[in-house]
Every structure is written in C-alpha cells, then in structure tokens.
Amino acid sequence: MSRDEIQRALSRKAWVSPHNKVVAVSDEKSGVVELIEDHARGTCFGGAAWSIYHYTKNSPCVFWSKREGTRIFYKIRPRSEAFSKLTPSYRPASIDYVSVEGDKIKVSYSGLAGAGVAALTRAMAKGVERVEIQDWGGGSKLGRATIILPKKDKLIIGVDDTDKKDEGATWSLINEISHKLSIEMNVDYLEHSIVQLYPQNPFKTQNCVSISVSFAVLPNQKAKLIETFKKRLEEATLSDETGMAFMSGIMIDERLMIFANRAKSGMISLEETEEIASKCGVELIKIKGSRGLIGALAAIPYVEFPDEAVRLPSGVINNV
C-alpha cells in the first residue's frame, strides 16, 4: 500500500495517531543504518519515551539509540527477516529487521495491542513511500508492518568563527542556513549541536563555541547541498577566519572525539587539525581563513551529543 492508501484506510479510526516523520540513512562503509522517527504528531513525548525503551531493549538489530523530544535515533545493523517473540508488558514491541535493497530501506516492526497500531501509524508518516502489512493489529492482536523508505546519506557539517566582537552568532546563523536549505532543497535537517571549546583561547570572540549540524540527503543532492551551504556561509559570515568541515557517514572515527575533547581543554594547531581530518575522512574548507577549521573539525563528533557538547571537562572548569 502507498502512504496515501493507508491514510485513507485509517483516517476514520479515532485511535490512530500518525507518526510525524520517518527517515533512514545508510552508511555502506560501516554497514550501518540510522533510523530517525518523529513520534505521533511530533508531540507525543510519552510515545517516544515508551518506544526508545522497548525498541532498543527488544530489537536485536538495534545497537545504539538516543531521544531528543519526540524524535528517536536508532543505529541498526541490517539483518535478514527474523521475527521477535513478544510478551505483553515485558516485550511488547520490536524492530524485527532492517534491509537495504537498492535505493530503498525496509524497516519491519511488530507489536502487541497499541504497539501494533504504532507499526501502522509509522506508515502514515512523511518520508514513507509504501507499507507492506502482515497483520493489522489493534486491541489484543499482534500487528506487523514493513515500511519502505528512500535510502539517504548522512552529511555532517561543522562550522566555526562567523561572528565579530559586536555582531553575529554562529549557532543561530548555522541554524538559519540549515533550516532554509532544508525547505529549498527538500532535505532533512536532523541535528544541531553547540560545542563548547577551550574558554582561554586568545582568538575567541566571546563564548568560544563551534557548531555542527547534520542532514539526510539523497545521494544526488549531496554535492549541491555542500556547495550551497558553503556559498551561504561565504555570503553571511562576518569573520575573516571562518572555517567549514564536512563528512559523509553515520559512524564517527574515535580519533575525532579525542581531538574534540582536546579542543575543549587547550589549544590545537592547524597542522594537527589537517592531519586528523585527512586520517578520518573529513574535508576542510577555508571559507574566509584557516583558524575556524580547528573548531569546525572539533564540532563534527559532537553532532549527535548536544547535551554533552555544551559542557567543559571538569579540569577546565576547576581551573576557573
């Protein structure tokens, strides 16, 4: 069934609350899929909390997850068809399997009672192309459904040094660029992190932070998004030292996090920045200079950890 067909089939059911959006990205290099779900109507915080707990615990293919409001991010190792044994209350729902088939990603859910209904409401979400229904579910019945999504790539961009002493803010500039591009290019703007860097940096404007954002894009959109983002940054920056970094993929090299944590604790040279970027598959772009490249690279690994990104290491705090 298409998304429109399932919407028509369920539109008169008062107990059906559609998911807002579902997106899937694939990282062929690491063999990992990341699934991003925005729960019912984008407002069902309880449903999101319930889902991340049960789907993470009960789904053998899920090895990492996080929740931001109603949005849940799952990292998944694709596997062949295998259905989980479900038990009311204890194991009421599962992501049974995920498969990458050409330019599509298939995600199969099963659930008891309300969890079975949720398998269907995902099929009504923006981003879903089709659904294959094995069991309709509802009440005390088992529900099973497989949604088909376009396969997308994940693009992570880091930026630093766009403001000056009396004007500008990097976090909001990057958010505006990302928001507008998501509408203009019909790409999915996924994440935004403000990364606190070493406060004693003599070159800082004020608070010394850099920014990272991520997108889900169709493969043929990636080059255009990077080029357009770069152009918007060139037009809007107020600094002569603006730097940009980007990488494609889901799994982030551990060496990048080590680099980022060092940038929170002390000064890093441009030479080391270029060396680490090269080793970890990150491309650096000088927008208006070189100094911003350091913070731009340091922002990349924190894109999926916004709550940790804003903090300083205890050793730095204790030295104040």
C-alpha positions in Angstrom: 0.0 0.0 0.0 1.1 3.6 -0.6 1.2 6.2 2.2 -1.9 7.8 0.8 -3.8 4.5 0.7 -3.1 3.6 4.4 -4.1 7.2 5.4 -7.4 6.7 3.7 -7.8 3.2 5.3 -7.2 4.5 8.8 -8.4 8.1 8.6 -11.7 7.3 10.4 -10.1 5.4 13.3 -10.2 7.9 16.2 -7.5 5.9 18.0 -4.9 6.2 15.2 -2.3 9.0 15.8 0.2 9.1 12.8 3.9 9.5 13.3 5.1 12.8 12.0 8.1 11.7 10.0 10.4 8.8 9.5 13.8 9.0 7.8 16.5 6.4 7.2 20.2 6.9 6.2 22.7 4.2 5.2 26.4 4.1 5.7 27.7 1.5 3.3 31.3 1.7 4.6 30.3 0.7 8.1 27.3 -1.4 7.2 25.0 0.6 9.5 21.6 2.2 9.0 20.4 5.1 11.1 16.6 5.3 11.6 15.1 8.6 12.7 11.5 8.6 13.9 9.4 11.7 14.9 6.7 10.2 17.1 2.9 10.8 16.7 2.1 14.3 15.5 5.5 15.4 16.7 4.1 16.0 20.2 3.8 12.5 21.7 6.6 12.6 24.2 5.2 9.6 26.1 5.1 7.5 23.0 8.7 8.5 22.2 9.9 7.5 25.7 8.0 4.2 25.5 9.4 3.5 22.1 13.1 4.1 22.8 12.9 1.9 25.9 11.2 -1.1 24.3 12.5 -1.0 20.7 16.1 -0.6 22.0 15.7 -3.3 24.5 13.8 -5.8 22.4 15.3 -5.4 18.9 18.4 -7.5 18.2 19.3 -5.3 15.3 19.5 -2.0 17.3 22.8 -1.3 19.0 22.5 2.4 19.9 19.8 4.9 20.4 19.0 8.4 21.7 15.9 10.6 22.1 15.5 14.3 21.5 12.0 15.3 22.4 9.7 13.2 20.3 12.4 12.2 17.9 14.3 8.9 18.3 17.5 8.0 16.6 18.4 4.3 16.2 21.6 2.9 14.9 20.9 -0.5 13.3 22.9 -3.4 11.8 20.8 -4.7 8.9 19.7 -8.3 9.2 17.6 -10.7 7.3 14.0 -11.4 8.2 13.6 -12.6 11.8 10.6 -12.0 14.0 11.0 -11.5 17.7 8.9 -13.3 20.3 6.8 -10.7 22.0 5.3 -10.7 25.5 2.7 -8.2 26.8 4.2 -5.5 29.0 7.7 -7.1 29.1 8.5 -7.4 25.4 5.5 -5.7 23.6 7.3 -4.4 20.5 10.3 -4.9 18.3 12.1 -3.7 15.1 12.4 -7.2 13.7 14.7 -6.4 10.8 16.1 -3.7 8.5 17.3 -4.4 5.0 18.9 -2.2 2.3 17.6 -3.1 -1.1 19.0 -0.9 -3.9 17.9 2.7 -3.3 15.3 1.7 -0.7 15.5 0.8 3.1 12.9 -1.6 4.5 12.1 -1.5 8.2 9.9 -4.2 9.7 8.0 -3.6 13.1 5.9 -5.9 15.2 3.9 -5.0 18.3 1.1 -6.1 20.6 -2.0 -4.0 21.1 -1.1 -0.3 20.9 2.4 -1.2 19.7 0.9 -3.0 16.8 -1.1 0.1 16.0 2.2 2.1 16.1 3.6 -0.2 13.4 0.8 1.1 11.1 1.0 4.7 12.2 4.6 4.9 11.0 3.4 4.0 7.6 1.4 7.3 7.6 4.4 9.4 8.3 6.1 11.9 6.0 9.1 10.2 4.3 7.4 6.8 3.9 6.8 5.6 0.3 5.0 2.3 0.8 3.9 -0.2 3.5 3.6 -4.0 3.5 1.1 -5.1 6.2 1.5 -8.6 7.5 -1.0 -8.2 10.4 -3.3 -5.2 11.1 -3.1 -5.4 14.9 -5.2 -3.3 17.4 -6.9 -4.4 20.6 -5.2 -7.5 21.9 -4.0 -8.5 18.4 -0.4 -8.7 17.0 0.4 -6.0 14.5 3.2 -6.3 11.9 4.1 -3.9 9.2 7.1 -3.1 7.0 7.7 0.4 5.8 9.7 1.3 2.7 11.8 4.5 2.7 14.2 6.1 0.2 17.8 5.3 1.1 19.6 8.5 2.1 23.1 9.5 3.1 24.0 11.4 6.3 26.0 14.5 5.9 27.6 16.2 8.9 28.9 19.8 8.7 31.0 21.7 11.3 31.5 25.5 11.3 33.4 27.9 13.4 34.2 31.6 13.6 31.4 33.5 11.8 30.9 36.5 14.1 32.8 39.5 15.3 33.0 41.3 18.7 30.0 43.5 18.3 27.7 41.4 15.9 26.7 37.9 14.9 26.1 34.4 16.4 27.4 31.3 14.9 24.8 28.9 16.4 21.9 30.9 15.0 23.4 31.6 11.6 24.1 27.9 11.0 20.6 27.1 12.2 19.0 29.5 9.8 21.1 28.4 6.8 20.3 24.7 7.6 16.6 25.4 8.1 16.3 27.4 4.9 18.2 24.8 2.8 16.0 22.0 4.2 13.0 23.8 2.8 14.5 24.9 -0.5 16.2 21.6 -1.3 13.7 19.3 0.4 16.4 17.7 2.6 16.0 16.5 6.2 17.7 18.8 8.8 18.4 16.3 11.6 20.7 17.6 14.3 22.3 20.8 15.7 25.0 20.9 18.4 26.7 23.9 20.1 30.2 22.7 21.1 31.9 24.5 23.9 35.6 24.8 23.2 38.6 26.0 25.3 37.5 29.2 27.0 41.0 30.6 27.3 41.6 30.7 23.6 43.0 34.1 22.9 41.3 34.3 19.4 37.8 33.7 20.7 35.0 36.2 20.0 33.2 35.7 23.3 31.9 32.3 24.4 34.2 30.2 22.2 31.8 27.7 20.7 31.6 25.9 17.3 28.6 24.3 15.6 27.8 21.1 13.9 24.6 20.1 12.0 23.6 17.0 10.1 21.3 16.3 7.2 19.7 13.3 5.5 20.1 13.7 1.7 19.5 11.6 -1.4 22.9 10.7 -2.9 22.4 13.1 -5.9 21.7 16.0 -3.5 24.9 15.8 -1.5 27.3 17.8 -3.7 24.7 20.6 -4.3 23.9 20.9 -0.5 27.6 21.2 0.3 28.2 23.8 -2.4 25.1 25.8 -1.5 25.9 25.7 2.3 29.4 26.9 1.5 28.1 29.8 -0.6 25.5 30.9 2.0 28.3 30.8 4.6 30.6 33.0 2.5 27.8 35.5 2.0 26.7 35.7 5.6 29.9 35.4 7.7 31.2 38.5 9.5 34.6 37.0 10.2 37.8 36.7 8.2 38.7 33.3 9.8 35.6 31.2 9.0 36.1 27.5 8.6 33.9 24.6 7.5 34.3 20.9 7.8 32.1 18.1 6.4 31.9 14.3 6.3 29.5 11.7 5.0 28.6 8.7 7.1 27.0 7.6 10.4 29.9 6.1 12.4 32.4 8.7 13.6 36.1 7.9 14.0 37.1 7.7 17.6 40.1 9.9 16.8 37.8 12.8 16.1 36.2 12.6 19.6 39.7 12.5 21.1 40.6 15.6 19.0 37.4 17.4 20.0 37.9 16.8 23.7 41.4 18.2 23.5 40.0 21.3 21.8 37.8 21.7 24.9 40.8 21.6 27.1 43.5 23.5 25.3 44.9 24.9 22.1 45.3 22.8 18.9 47.4 23.6 15.9 46.1 23.9 12.3 48.7 21.4 11.2 47.3 18.8 13.6 43.8 19.6 12.5 44.6 19.0 8.9 46.3 15.7 9.8 43.4 14.4 11.8 40.9 15.4 9.2 42.8 13.6 6.5 43.0 10.4 8.5 39.4 10.4 9.5 37.8 11.2 6.1 36.7 14.8 6.9 37.1 17.5 4.3 38.1 21.0 5.4 37.0 24.1 3.5 38.5 27.6 4.1 35.6 29.9 3.8 37.4 33.2 4.8 40.5 31.9 6.5 42.1 29.0 8.4 41.6 29.4 12.1 38.0 28.4 12.1 38.9 25.0 10.7 40.0 23.8 14.1 36.7 24.4 15.8 34.8 23.2 12.7 36.5 19.8 12.9 36.1 19.6 16.7 32.3 20.1 16.3 31.8 17.1 14.0 31.9 14.2 16.5 29.6 16.0 18.9 26.7 16.4 16.4 24.8 13.5 18.0 25.6 14.5 21.6 24.2 18.0 22.1 23.8 17.8 25.8 27.5 16.7 26.3 28.7 19.2 23.6 27.8 22.3 25.7 29.9 21.1 28.7 33.6 21.7 29.5 35.8 19.0 31.0 35.9 19.1 34.8 39.6 20.0 34.8 39.0 23.1 32.8 36.1 24.2 35.0 38.1 23.7 38.1 40.8 26.0 36.8 38.5 29.0 36.7 
